Amino acid sequence: MTRRTNWAGNLTYNTGNLRTPGTVDEVRAVVKAARRLRVVGSRHSFNAIADSREAQVSLERLTEMRLDERARTVTVGGGVTYEQLAPWLDARGWALGNLASLPGISIAGACATATHGSGVNHGILATAVRALELVTGDGEVVTLRDERSGAREGEGFLGAVVGLGAAGVVAGMTLDVEPAYRVAQRVYQNLGFDELGRSFEAIFARGTSVSVFTEWRNRRATQVWVKKRLKEQAADAGPADAPAWPQEFYGAAPAKENLHPIAGHPPASCTMQMGVPGPWYERLPHFAMGKTPSSGHELQTEYLVPFEDGFAALQAVEKLHARIAPLLFVTELRTIAADRLWMSPAYDRMSLAIHFTWKPEWNAVRALLPAIEAALQPFAPRPHWGKLFTLPAKELQARYRRLPEFKALLAQLDPKAKFRNEFVDANLYA
């Protein structure tokens, strides 16, 4: 059996049976023939959410992209990545409203696991979805649309978008687009936690996207990445149209050169900083397209807590700094707007995401996660579905009040539980 791993190499999939259909009809045939099946995307999940002991299907050959300028939408195949879509859209004068920090991830996989970008006015990436073309457990194709369309088939849309791979195979999806725009970013260094606490809300409101990085040492943030969208929409705007940047940011000093979020890593893989304007897709991610993102050989954990409790949650985690720092590359703090998607960690609450990029030392990290989760327990943390966590199933399930409706939707779309796996069973049904 061919052994395949996820992107980070921390997980080996339990099956070598990988199907790669090239059309929706071929996807239907694969689904009909399978007893158990999971979709694997760009393999950026750190846990076993995409794993299977019987068969996996990759949609990497479904790469159609179709723009509807009148409707201001783009429809993409289930295998399209943001790295493929973004320059294609921009060349036609259009853009997405938000992107994650790693552009190489598949759009369908990112939405299914509630992956997000950043910004007080930006929800998870799945909030851009307007319709799903879903191959259900019986091999039939169902189109689910945003209920704002008023369409009858809109029933279940809010549950299926963040479907955790259990609602069916997403053969295609339709996303909102808008006219292309430009973004500039600056990085500031050494923001004290005391100032972060005093100006918490204001700091995260100072840009279209703001990321605060810390190593949990010396009660300070090592870097603050501030991304600002240019006011005008003109794609050919020049340097004179760049936003003004303060010479200090709540006591933090502007960086004098491009930086990598992880100390000691070369910045060549990162997007341009220093306030230089550029296309939206070359600034909204932290890491440039076609480059190795982050550390590469790493583990990741992330918890979303209510934004209003954000600094209190940080203070609770900071008490564990002596245990966290030796295992950590870096922690990133970002904001995500509230949404209405049933299984989104940002459901019904504006959130602060507390993200840990760990050194590849799983035994030590696994021993530490329960302590972090206990520290965050008063703030009802919801973990990222594609990253590592140890939260007990009953505790996790209690955080999702629409879970009973989600399970009913799964029973409707997949009555034989063809798309369930050990991850889904352990976290949603145990």
C-alpha positions in Angstrom: 0.0 0.0 0.0 1.3 3.5 -0.9 1.8 5.5 2.2 0.6 9.1 1.9 0.9 11.9 4.5 -0.6 15.3 5.0 1.3 18.5 4.2 3.1 18.8 7.5 4.1 15.1 7.6 2.7 14.5 11.1 -0.1 12.2 9.8 0.0 9.2 7.6 -3.3 8.3 6.0 -4.7 4.9 6.8 -5.6 4.0 3.2 -3.6 3.9 -0.1 -6.9 3.7 -2.0 -7.1 7.2 -3.5 -9.5 8.0 -6.4 -9.0 11.0 -8.6 -12.1 11.5 -10.8 -12.0 14.1 -13.6 -15.7 14.9 -14.0 -18.7 15.2 -11.8 -20.1 12.0 -13.3 -16.9 10.2 -12.4 -17.3 11.6 -8.8 -20.8 10.2 -8.7 -19.6 6.8 -9.8 -16.8 6.8 -7.2 -19.4 7.7 -4.5 -21.9 5.0 -5.6 -19.2 2.3 -5.6 -17.8 3.1 -2.1 -18.9 1.8 1.2 -16.9 4.4 3.1 -15.3 7.4 1.6 -13.6 10.7 2.6 -12.5 13.7 0.5 -8.9 14.8 0.8 -8.1 18.3 -0.4 -4.7 20.0 -0.4 -3.7 17.9 2.8 -3.3 21.0 5.0 -5.3 19.6 7.9 -3.2 18.5 10.8 -5.7 16.0 12.3 -7.5 13.0 10.8 -10.5 14.8 9.6 -9.8 13.7 6.0 -8.5 10.2 6.9 -10.2 6.9 5.9 -9.5 3.3 6.5 -11.2 2.4 3.2 -11.0 5.0 0.4 -10.3 8.7 -0.2 -11.2 10.8 -3.2 -9.2 13.8 -4.4 -10.9 16.4 -6.6 -7.6 17.9 -7.8 -8.7 17.4 -11.5 -11.9 19.4 -11.1 -10.4 22.8 -11.8 -13.0 24.7 -13.8 -13.4 28.4 -13.0 -16.3 30.4 -14.4 -16.9 34.1 -13.8 -20.4 35.7 -13.8 -19.7 39.4 -13.8 -23.4 40.3 -13.7 -24.1 38.2 -10.6 -20.7 39.1 -9.2 -19.8 35.5 -8.5 -17.3 32.9 -9.6 -18.1 29.2 -9.7 -15.1 26.8 -9.2 -14.6 23.1 -9.3 -14.0 21.2 -6.1 -10.3 20.9 -6.6 -9.5 24.6 -7.2 -7.1 26.3 -4.7 -6.9 29.9 -3.8 -3.5 30.0 -5.4 -5.1 29.0 -8.7 -8.2 31.2 -8.5 -6.8 34.5 -7.2 -4.5 35.5 -10.1 -7.1 34.3 -12.6 -9.7 36.5 -11.0 -7.4 39.5 -10.7 -6.5 39.3 -14.4 -10.2 39.7 -15.1 -10.5 42.7 -12.8 -12.2 40.8 -9.9 -11.2 39.7 -6.4 -12.3 37.8 -3.3 -13.0 39.8 -0.1 -10.6 37.8 2.0 -7.9 35.1 2.0 -6.2 32.9 4.5 -2.5 33.3 5.3 -1.6 30.2 3.2 -2.9 30.6 -0.4 -2.1 27.0 -1.5 -5.1 25.5 0.2 -8.1 24.1 -1.6 -11.2 26.3 -1.5 -13.6 23.5 -0.8 -11.4 22.1 2.0 -10.9 25.5 3.6 -14.6 26.1 3.7 -15.5 22.7 4.9 -13.2 23.1 7.9 -14.0 26.8 8.6 -10.6 28.1 7.8 -10.4 31.9 8.0 -8.6 35.0 7.1 -8.6 38.0 9.4 -10.5 41.2 10.0 -13.2 42.6 12.3 -15.5 42.9 9.2 -14.5 39.6 7.7 -15.9 36.2 8.5 -14.5 32.8 7.8 -13.7 32.1 4.1 -16.9 30.0 3.9 -19.0 33.2 4.3 -18.2 34.0 0.7 -20.0 30.8 -0.5 -23.4 31.4 -2.3 -24.0 27.8 -3.6 -22.7 24.3 -3.3 -22.9 21.5 -5.8 -22.9 18.5 -3.6 -22.7 14.8 -4.5 -24.7 13.1 -1.7 -24.3 9.6 -0.2 -26.4 8.0 -2.9 -24.4 9.5 -5.7 -26.9 12.1 -6.7 -26.1 15.8 -7.3 -27.8 18.4 -5.1 -27.4 22.2 -5.3 -27.7 24.0 -2.0 -28.0 27.8 -2.2 -27.8 30.6 0.3 -31.2 31.0 1.8 -31.0 34.7 1.0 -31.9 33.7 -2.6 -35.2 32.5 -1.3 -34.8 29.3 -3.2 -36.4 26.2 -1.8 -33.2 24.3 -2.1 -31.7 26.8 0.4 -32.8 24.5 3.2 -29.7 23.0 4.8 -27.2 25.4 3.1 -26.1 27.0 6.4 -25.3 23.5 7.7 -23.6 22.1 4.6 -21.1 24.8 3.9 -18.9 23.9 6.9 -19.7 20.3 6.4 -16.6 18.7 7.8 -16.5 16.4 4.8 -19.6 14.6 6.2 -22.3 16.2 4.1 -21.1 14.9 0.8 -18.5 15.6 -1.9 -18.3 19.3 -2.9 -17.9 19.0 -6.6 -18.3 22.8 -7.1 -19.1 26.0 -5.3 -20.1 29.5 -6.1 -18.4 32.4 -4.3 -19.0 36.2 -4.1 -16.5 38.4 -5.9 -15.9 42.1 -6.0 -13.9 44.5 -8.2 -10.1 44.1 -7.8 -8.4 46.2 -5.2 -4.9 46.8 -3.8 -3.5 46.3 -0.3 -0.4 47.5 1.6 1.0 46.1 4.8 3.5 47.2 7.5 5.0 45.2 10.3 5.7 46.7 13.8 7.9 45.1 16.5 7.7 44.7 20.2 4.1 45.5 21.4 3.8 45.2 25.2 1.0 43.1 26.6 0.0 45.9 28.9 -0.6 48.2 25.9 -2.3 45.4 24.1 -4.7 45.0 27.0 -5.4 48.8 27.3 -6.0 49.2 23.5 -7.2 45.7 22.6 -10.2 46.6 20.5 -8.5 49.6 18.9 -5.4 47.7 17.8 -7.4 45.1 15.9 -9.5 47.8 14.2 -6.4 49.6 12.8 -6.3 47.7 9.6 -8.3 45.6 7.1 -6.5 42.7 8.7 -4.4 42.8 11.9 -2.3 39.9 13.1 -0.5 40.0 16.5 2.4 37.5 16.9 3.8 36.4 20.2 6.3 33.8 21.5 4.8 34.1 25.1 8.1 35.5 26.4 8.6 38.8 28.3 4.9 39.7 28.1 5.1 41.2 24.6 4.1 40.6 21.0 7.1 40.2 18.8 5.4 41.5 15.6 2.1 43.1 14.5 1.2 42.8 10.9 -1.2 45.5 9.7 -2.8 45.2 6.3 -4.7 48.1 4.8 -7.0 48.1 1.8 -6.5 51.1 -0.5 -9.6 53.3 -0.7 -9.8 53.4 -4.5 -10.5 50.4 -6.6 -8.1 51.2 -9.5 -5.9 48.3 -10.2 -3.1 50.6 -11.5 -2.9 52.9 -8.4 0.6 54.0 -7.7 2.7 54.5 -4.5 1.2 57.9 -3.9 -2.1 56.1 -3.2 -0.7 54.1 -0.3 -2.1 54.6 3.2 -0.2 56.7 5.7 1.6 54.6 8.3 2.3 55.8 11.9 5.9 55.9 13.0 4.9 54.0 16.1 2.1 51.6 16.8 0.9 51.7 20.4 4.6 51.8 21.4 5.7 49.2 18.8 8.3 50.4 16.3 8.1 49.9 12.5 10.2 47.1 11.1 13.1 48.3 8.9 13.0 45.3 6.6 10.7 42.5 5.6 10.3 39.9 8.3 9.1 36.3 8.7 6.6 35.7 11.6 8.9 33.1 13.0 12.1 34.4 14.4 15.2 33.3 12.5 13.3 32.2 9.4 14.2 34.1 6.2 11.4 36.4 4.9 11.7 35.3 1.2 8.6 33.2 1.5 6.5 36.1 2.9 4.4 38.7 1.1 5.9 42.2 0.6 5.7 44.5 3.6 7.2 48.0 4.1 3.9 49.6 3.0 4.4 48.9 -0.7 0.9 48.6 -2.3 0.2 45.4 -4.3 -2.6 43.3 -5.7 -5.0 42.0 -3.0 -3.9 38.4 -3.4 -0.2 39.3 -3.0 -0.8 41.1 0.4 -3.7 39.5 2.2 -1.9 36.2 2.8 1.2 36.2 4.9 3.0 33.8 2.6 3.6 34.3 -1.1 2.1 32.0 -3.7 4.4 29.2 -4.8 6.5 29.5 -1.6 6.9 27.1 1.3 4.6 28.7 4.0 5.2 29.0 7.7 7.9 26.6 8.9 6.7 23.6 6.9 7.6 20.9 9.4 5.3 21.9 12.2 2.1 21.3 14.1 -0.8 23.7 14.5 -3.6 24.3 17.0 -6.1 27.0 17.1 -9.0 28.1 19.4 -11.6 30.7 18.8 -13.0 32.6 21.8 -15.5 35.5 22.0 -13.7 38.7 21.0 -14.9 40.6 24.1 -13.2 38.0 26.2 -10.1 38.0 24.1 -7.6 39.7 26.4 -8.8 37.8 29.4 -8.3 34.6 27.4 -4.7 35.7 26.5 -4.0 36.4 30.2 -5.2 32.9 31.1 -3.0 31.3 28.5 0.0 33.5 29.4 0.1 31.8 32.8 1.3 28.7 30.9 4.1 30.6 29.1 6.9 28.6 30.7 5.5 25.4 29.3 4.4 26.8 25.9 7.4 28.8 24.8 9.9 25.8 24.5 7.5 23.9 22.2 6.4 26.9 20.1 7.5 28.5 16.9 4.9 31.4 17.2 1.4 32.2 18.2 -0.8 34.4 16.0 -3.9 36.4 17.2 -6.5 37.4 14.7 -10.1 38.5 14.6 -13.0 36.9 12.8 -16.5 38.3 12.3 -19.6 36.4 13.5 -21.4 34.3 11.0 -24.5 32.0 10.7 -22.9 28.8 9.5 -24.0 26.1 11.9 -20.6 24.4 12.4 -18.4 27.4 12.2 -16.3 28.2 15.3 -17.3 31.8 14.8 -21.0 31.0 14.7 -23.0 33.8 16.3 -20.1 35.5 17.9 -17.2 37.8 16.8 -14.1 35.9 17.7 -10.5 36.1 18.6 -8.5 33.2 17.1 -5.5 32.1 19.2 -3.3 30.1 16.9 -0.3 28.0 17.9 2.4 26.9 15.4 4.3 24.2 17.3 7.6 22.5 16.8 7.0 19.0 15.5 7.1 17.4 19.0 3.6 15.8 19.1 4.0 13.9 22.4 4.9 17.0 24.3 2.3 19.2 22.6 -0.4 16.6 23.2 0.4 16.6 26.9 0.2 20.4 27.0 -3.1 20.9 25.0 -5.4 19.9 27.9 -3.8 22.5 30.1 -4.4 25.2 27.4 -8.0 24.0 26.9 -8.6 24.1 30.7 -7.2 27.7 30.8 -9.6 28.7 28.0 -12.6 26.7 29.4 -14.3 29.8 31.0 -14.4 31.4 27.5 -16.0 28.4 25.7 -13.3 27.8 23.1 -14.1 26.3 19.8 -11.1 24.6 18.1 -10.4 24.9 14.4 -11.8 21.7 12.8 -8.6 21.0 10.8 -6.1 21.4 13.5 -4.9 19.5 16.6 -7.0 19.6 19.8 -7.9 17.3 22.7 -11.2 18.8 23.9 -13.5 16.1 25.1 -16.4 15.3 22.7 -19.2 16.3 25.0 -17.6 19.6 25.8 -17.0 20.2 22.1 -20.6 19.3 21.1 -22.0 21.6 23.8 -20.4 24.6 22.0 -22.6 24.0 18.9 -26.2 24.6 19.5 -27.1 23.8 15.9 -25.4 20.4 16.1 -28.7 18.4 16.3 -29.9 20.1 13.1 -26.5 19.4 11.5 -26.8 15.7 12.3 -30.3 15.6 10.9 -29.0 17.2 7.7 -26.2 14.5 7.5 -28.8 11.8 7.9 -30.8 13.3 5.0 -27.8 13.7 2.7 -26.0 10.6 3.7 -28.4 8.1 5.2 -25.9 5.2 5.1 -23.2 7.3 6.8 -20.9 6.8 3.9 -18.9 10.0 4.5 -18.4 9.4 8.3 -15.0 8.5 9.7 -13.4 8.0 13.0 -12.8 11.8 13.5 -16.5 12.6 12.8 -17.7 9.8 15.0 -15.4 10.6 17.9 -16.1 14.3 17.9 -19.8 14.6 16.9 -21.4 11.3 17.9 -19.5 10.0 20.9 
